């Protein structure tokens, strides 16, 4: 008997606590239709999410104010795959400052949160039920400044393909900082750093499925940098190229980056040009060449994700107040707007997952 599955899409947004900041949709791969199943209020700015379909857990960041200071919180939800409903399990302090990104380690033991305004990353424990339980450690990036004028801005954390290292993109330092998790001490240990061009502003990272290459999207100068990943936990620069057309002279800032499952294409979003750029990957070197710039059908595409199976991509347009669905051509990687959009207030994160029901 074939196991029944269901695709759910979770979105985070900029929202006040009385607004519905997290929404859950069902997605039908045959038609591309989205249907809203649940929505959650009570969290200010749940701007990034992490989904664990194996354990039916959703982790969200949030923002609270204490004595005039903003700090981060992490909320754990139980997901009911049959109905798409969310049930809050815990709410803990996630950082000494507001956060912008949340990541889970490959063994489901820890969460990593990044704080742009605090210039730090935090390590959070998960209990045996997959519930966020305690902020264990915070590492502040002030000590890694190249000069006194720099302001640390940790923007995201991504694990290496082998799970041994976590790479933190610091937009303010123009560096990628590598850490390892010391499980005995429940702490993040600095491992090394990679310098980028001054003023580039590294934001997010995506690894090639071969594990040989990493791609970092640079928010401030609208570029992607290609790295060779060395298994001792270092990155070697191969190439940097623009995410914008040669004839574009306006203001634009990058946001998200993703690699196709087959490793043949890399995608990045431009906020201002309001587009997704598609790059072809040269198989032997990992180098990129732009092959398409396509409108996101809405302003400020802060995030996008491949839908499971890779046949569709969904973009979240903050200023367009919409979720937009594209098809992905399996032959050449090119995107095509399906004509399907869903209205949602200020969406900035879209996370699909397949569940057994």
C-alpha positions as CSV (number, residue, x, y, z in Angstrom):
1,X,0.0,0.0,0.0
2,X,1.4,3.4,-1.1
3,X,2.0,5.9,1.7
4,X,-0.1,9.0,1.4
5,X,1.8,12.3,1.4
6,X,0.9,16.0,1.6
7,X,2.8,19.1,0.7
8,X,2.5,22.0,3.1
9,X,3.9,25.5,2.7
10,X,4.8,27.6,5.7
11,X,5.3,31.4,5.3
12,X,6.7,33.9,7.7
13,X,6.3,37.7,7.4
14,X,6.8,41.1,8.8
15,X,3.8,41.5,11.2
16,X,2.7,43.0,14.5
17,X,1.9,40.5,17.2
18,X,-1.9,41.0,16.7
19,X,-1.6,40.1,13.0
20,X,-1.3,36.7,11.4
21,X,2.4,36.5,10.8
22,X,2.7,32.7,10.0
23,X,0.4,31.0,7.5
24,X,0.1,27.4,6.4
25,X,-1.0,26.4,3.0
26,X,-1.6,23.1,1.2
27,X,0.0,22.8,-2.2
28,X,-1.3,20.6,-5.0
29,X,1.6,19.7,-7.4
30,X,-0.7,18.7,-10.2
31,X,-2.4,22.1,-10.4
32,X,-0.1,24.4,-8.5
33,X,-3.0,25.5,-6.3
34,X,-2.4,26.9,-2.8
35,X,-5.1,26.8,-0.1
36,X,-4.6,28.5,3.2
37,X,-5.2,26.0,6.1
38,X,-4.1,27.9,9.2
39,X,-2.7,31.2,10.4
40,X,-1.0,32.2,13.6
41,X,-0.9,35.5,15.4
42,X,0.8,36.5,18.7
43,X,4.4,36.8,17.3
44,X,6.0,40.0,16.2
45,X,8.0,39.7,13.0
46,X,8.3,35.9,12.5
47,X,10.5,36.6,9.5
48,X,12.2,33.2,9.2
49,X,11.1,29.6,9.7
50,X,12.6,26.2,9.8
51,X,10.6,23.0,9.2
52,X,11.3,19.5,10.3
53,X,8.8,17.2,8.5
54,X,10.2,14.0,10.1
55,X,9.2,15.2,13.6
56,X,6.3,17.5,12.6
57,X,8.0,20.6,14.1
58,X,8.1,24.2,13.0
59,X,10.5,26.7,14.4
60,X,9.9,30.4,14.1
61,X,11.9,33.4,15.2
62,X,10.1,36.3,16.9
63,X,10.8,39.7,18.4
64,X,10.0,41.0,21.9
65,X,10.9,44.2,23.7
66,X,12.2,44.4,27.3
67,X,13.1,47.7,28.9
68,X,13.3,49.3,25.5
69,X,15.6,46.7,24.1
70,X,14.7,44.2,21.4
71,X,15.6,40.6,21.8
72,X,14.9,37.4,19.9
73,X,12.6,34.5,20.8
74,X,12.2,31.1,19.3
75,X,8.8,29.5,19.1
76,X,8.3,25.7,18.6
77,X,5.1,24.5,17.0
78,X,3.7,21.0,16.5
79,X,2.4,20.5,13.0
80,X,-0.7,18.4,12.3
81,X,0.0,17.3,8.7
82,X,-3.6,16.1,8.2
83,X,-5.1,19.5,8.8
84,X,-2.1,21.8,8.5
85,X,-2.8,23.3,11.9
86,X,-0.1,24.5,14.3
87,X,0.0,24.1,18.0
88,X,2.5,26.1,20.0
89,X,4.7,23.9,22.3
90,X,7.2,26.4,23.7
91,X,8.5,29.9,23.5
92,X,12.0,30.7,24.8
93,X,14.6,33.5,24.5
94,X,16.6,32.9,21.4
95,X,19.0,35.7,21.4
96,X,20.1,38.8,23.3
97,X,19.0,40.8,20.3
98,X,16.4,40.5,17.5
99,X,17.1,37.8,15.0
100,X,16.8,37.3,11.2
101,X,17.5,33.7,10.5
102,X,17.1,30.2,12.1
103,X,18.8,27.0,11.1
104,X,18.7,23.4,12.4
105,X,21.7,21.1,12.6
106,X,21.7,17.8,10.6
107,X,21.3,15.7,13.7
108,X,18.3,17.6,15.1
109,X,20.1,18.5,18.3
110,X,20.5,22.2,17.9
111,X,19.2,25.4,16.4
112,X,21.4,28.3,15.2
113,X,20.0,31.8,15.2
114,X,21.6,34.8,13.5
115,X,21.2,38.3,14.8
116,X,21.7,41.1,12.3
117,X,21.3,43.9,14.8
118,X,23.2,42.2,17.6
119,X,26.0,41.0,15.3
120,X,26.0,37.6,16.8
121,X,25.0,33.9,16.4
122,X,23.3,31.8,19.1
123,X,23.2,28.1,19.8
124,X,20.0,26.6,21.1
125,X,19.4,23.1,22.4
126,X,16.5,20.9,21.2
127,X,15.1,18.4,23.7
128,X,14.2,14.8,22.9
129,X,10.8,15.9,21.6
130,X,12.3,18.3,19.2
131,X,11.3,21.4,21.2
132,X,13.6,24.4,21.5
133,X,14.6,24.4,25.2
134,X,17.6,26.7,26.0
135,X,19.9,29.3,24.6
136,X,23.3,27.7,25.3
137,X,25.8,30.1,23.8
138,X,26.2,33.3,21.9
139,X,29.2,34.4,19.8
140,X,29.6,38.1,19.1
141,X,31.4,39.1,15.9
142,X,33.0,42.4,17.2
143,X,36.3,40.6,17.7
144,X,36.5,39.8,14.0
145,X,36.3,43.3,12.6
146,X,39.0,44.3,10.1
147,X,38.7,47.9,11.1
148,X,36.9,50.0,13.8
149,X,34.3,51.4,11.3
150,X,32.8,48.0,10.6
151,X,29.5,47.0,12.3
152,X,29.0,43.2,12.6
153,X,25.8,42.0,10.9
154,X,25.3,38.2,11.2
155,X,22.7,37.4,8.6
156,X,22.5,33.6,8.2
157,X,24.0,30.3,9.1
158,X,24.3,27.2,6.9
159,X,25.9,23.8,7.6
160,X,28.5,22.2,5.4
161,X,27.4,19.1,3.4
162,X,29.2,16.9,5.9
163,X,27.6,18.7,8.8
164,X,30.9,19.4,10.5
165,X,30.9,23.2,10.1
166,X,28.5,26.0,10.2
167,X,29.2,29.0,7.9
168,X,27.8,32.3,9.1
169,X,27.5,35.2,6.6
170,X,28.3,38.5,8.2
171,X,27.1,41.3,6.0
172,X,28.7,44.1,8.0
173,X,32.2,42.5,8.2
174,X,32.3,41.2,4.5
175,X,33.2,37.9,5.9
176,X,32.0,34.3,6.2
177,X,32.8,32.9,9.7
178,X,33.1,29.2,10.1
179,X,32.2,27.5,13.4
180,X,32.0,24.0,14.8
181,X,29.7,22.9,17.6
182,X,31.5,21.6,20.7
183,X,28.9,19.2,22.0
184,X,30.7,18.5,25.2
185,X,30.6,22.2,26.1
186,X,27.4,23.1,24.2
187,X,29.2,25.9,22.6
188,X,30.1,27.4,19.2
189,X,33.9,27.3,18.5
190,X,35.4,29.6,15.9
191,X,37.1,27.6,13.1
192,X,38.1,30.2,10.5
193,X,37.1,33.0,8.2
194,X,36.8,33.9,4.5
195,X,37.1,37.5,3.3
196,X,34.9,38.9,0.6
197,X,35.3,42.1,-1.4
198,X,34.8,45.2,0.7
199,X,31.2,46.4,0.6
200,X,29.8,43.2,-0.8
201,X,27.6,42.3,2.2
202,X,27.3,38.5,2.2
203,X,23.8,37.5,3.1
204,X,22.9,33.8,2.3
205,X,24.7,30.7,1.2
206,X,23.8,27.5,-0.7
207,X,26.0,24.5,-1.3
208,X,26.1,22.6,-4.6
209,X,24.7,19.0,-4.3
210,X,28.1,17.6,-5.2
211,X,29.5,19.2,-2.0
212,X,32.3,20.7,-4.0
213,X,31.1,24.3,-4.3
214,X,29.3,27.0,-2.2
215,X,27.5,30.0,-3.6
216,X,27.1,33.2,-1.5
217,X,24.8,36.0,-2.5
218,X,26.1,39.4,-1.6
219,X,23.3,41.9,-0.7
220,X,25.1,45.2,-1.0
221,X,26.9,45.0,-4.4
222,X,24.4,42.6,-6.1
223,X,26.8,39.8,-6.8
224,X,27.2,36.0,-6.3
225,X,30.6,34.6,-5.2
226,X,31.5,31.0,-6.1
227,X,33.7,29.1,-3.7
228,X,35.4,25.8,-3.7
229,X,34.6,24.0,-0.4
230,X,37.6,22.3,1.2
231,X,36.6,19.5,3.6
232,X,38.8,20.9,6.4
233,X,36.2,23.6,6.6
234,X,37.5,26.4,4.4
235,X,36.2,28.2,1.3
236,X,38.4,29.2,-1.7
237,X,37.1,31.9,-4.0
238,X,36.7,30.9,-7.6
239,X,34.5,33.7,-9.2
240,X,32.3,36.7,-8.4
241,X,29.7,38.0,-10.9
242,X,26.7,40.3,-11.0
243,X,23.1,39.3,-10.4
244,X,21.8,42.2,-12.5
245,X,21.5,42.8,-16.3
246,X,24.3,44.9,-17.8
247,X,21.8,47.6,-18.8
248,X,20.3,48.1,-15.3
249,X,21.4,51.2,-13.5
250,X,18.9,51.4,-10.7
251,X,19.1,50.6,-7.0
252,X,18.9,46.9,-6.0
253,X,19.9,44.6,-3.2
254,X,20.1,40.8,-3.3
255,X,18.3,38.5,-0.9
256,X,18.0,34.7,-1.4
257,X,20.1,32.1,-3.3
258,X,19.3,28.4,-4.1
259,X,20.8,25.6,-6.2
260,X,18.7,23.2,-8.2
261,X,18.6,19.6,-7.1
262,X,20.5,18.4,-10.1
263,X,23.2,21.1,-9.5
264,X,22.9,22.5,-13.0
265,X,21.5,25.9,-12.1
266,X,21.7,28.6,-9.3
267,X,19.0,31.1,-8.6
268,X,19.2,34.5,-6.8
269,X,16.7,37.2,-6.0
270,X,17.1,41.0,-6.6
271,X,15.1,43.5,-4.6
272,X,14.8,46.7,-6.6
273,X,15.2,45.1,-9.9
274,X,12.5,42.8,-8.5
275,X,13.7,39.7,-10.3
276,X,15.2,36.3,-10.0
277,X,18.4,35.6,-11.9
278,X,19.1,32.2,-13.3
279,X,22.6,31.0,-13.7
280,X,23.9,27.9,-15.5
281,X,26.6,26.0,-13.6
282,X,29.8,24.9,-15.5
283,X,30.1,21.3,-14.4
284,X,33.9,21.0,-14.1
285,X,34.6,24.3,-12.4
286,X,31.3,25.3,-10.6
287,X,31.5,28.7,-12.3
288,X,28.3,30.5,-13.3
289,X,26.9,32.3,-16.3
290,X,23.6,34.2,-16.3
291,X,20.9,32.8,-18.6
292,X,17.7,34.5,-17.4
293,X,16.3,37.5,-15.5
294,X,12.6,37.1,-14.8
295,X,10.2,39.5,-12.9
296,X,9.0,38.2,-9.6
297,X,5.6,39.8,-10.3
298,X,5.9,41.8,-7.1
299,X,8.2,44.1,-5.2
300,X,11.1,43.2,-2.9
301,X,11.5,39.4,-3.4
302,X,13.1,38.7,0.0
303,X,12.9,34.9,-0.3
304,X,12.0,32.0,-2.6
305,X,12.1,28.2,-2.4
306,X,11.9,25.3,-4.8
307,X,8.8,23.2,-4.2
308,X,9.4,19.5,-3.5
309,X,10.4,17.8,-6.7
310,X,11.9,20.9,-8.2
311,X,9.1,21.5,-10.8
312,X,7.9,24.7,-9.2
313,X,9.4,27.7,-7.4
314,X,7.6,30.0,-5.1
315,X,8.7,33.6,-4.4
316,X,7.7,35.8,-1.4
317,X,7.4,39.4,-2.3
318,X,7.4,41.6,0.8
319,X,6.2,44.8,-0.9
320,X,4.1,43.0,-3.5
321,X,2.2,41.4,-0.6
322,X,2.0,38.2,-2.6
323,X,3.3,34.7,-3.1
324,X,4.1,33.9,-6.7
325,X,4.4,30.5,-8.4
326,X,6.8,29.7,-11.3
327,X,7.4,26.5,-13.2
328,X,11.0,25.3,-13.5
329,X,12.0,23.9,-16.9
330,X,13.7,20.6,-16.2
331,X,15.8,20.8,-19.4
332,X,17.3,24.3,-19.2
333,X,16.3,25.5,-15.7
334,X,14.4,28.6,-17.0
335,X,11.5,29.9,-14.9
336,X,8.0,30.7,-16.3
337,X,5.3,32.6,-14.4
338,X,2.3,30.3,-14.0
339,X,-0.1,33.2,-13.5
340,X,-0.9,31.9,-10.0
341,X,-0.4,34.3,-7.1
342,X,-1.8,34.4,-3.5
343,X,-2.2,37.6,-1.5
344,X,-0.5,37.7,1.9
345,X,0.7,40.7,3.9
346,X,4.5,41.3,3.7
347,X,5.7,37.7,3.2
348,X,9.4,37.3,3.6
349,X,10.0,33.5,4.0
350,X,8.5,30.5,2.3
351,X,9.3,27.0,3.4
352,X,7.6,23.9,1.7
353,X,7.8,20.4,3.0
354,X,6.3,16.9,2.3
355,X,4.6,15.1,5.2
356,X,3.3,11.6,5.6
357,X,-0.4,11.5,6.4
